[in-house]
Amino acid sequence: MPKKVDHQERRTRIADALMRVAADQGLEAVSLRHVAAQAGVSAGMVQHYFRTKDEMMAFALAVVRERSQIRVTEAVERLGPDPSPRLLLRTMIAALLPLDERTRDDGRVALAFLAYTAVRPAAASGLHEDTVQLIGFIAGLLPPPNADAAAAGLLALMEGLGIYLLGGQYTAAQALSALDAQLDLLFGVDGA
């Protein structure tokens, strides 16, 4: 009787290998051959699950997004019922920032994917809508006036802090201090 193959497990194994290669060596090192070697499988098996580098990258980004969603959900649940909008935003953004080694790998992959999409816009097909939705959600938590512009600015701050954290220019404490300073400007120092 033939052995039953768990295709999702293989795809995830290959995607994890891709993420390790991208996190350790950058996206330019991501190739079918390198990913196959990291996963301990043949290049043919990688091609069976991902026909192109774009498909591999999109799957890896989906894995990073899923991990990020889990981190945010768990962090928000720890707040209990009815947290203030300021505390909710701080908690969500802190959960998304690469503040420790575990989240840095995901951050490196996400940053590498964004750089990749800068020269291959078709690979970023879903990112625009995700960004619009995120800005809308954040704007709904911010005080008026100009909540939409403030939300876009807060998202840009988060991305910039992520880059500084990944590059080693900021420590976790410095990034959280900058985030708190911006939230103080938006909500007032008393957190209203």
Protein Blocks (a to p, Z undefined) as FASTA:
>chain_A
ZZdddfklmmmmmmmmmmmmmmmnojklpcfklmmmmnopafklmmmmmmbfklmmmmmm
mmmmmmmmmmmmmmmmmnoghiafklmmmmmmmmmpcfbfklmmmmmmmmmmmmmmmmmm
mlmmmmmmmmmmmmmmmmmmpccehklmmmmmmmmmmmmmmmmmmnopacfklmmmmmmm
mmmmmnopnlZZ
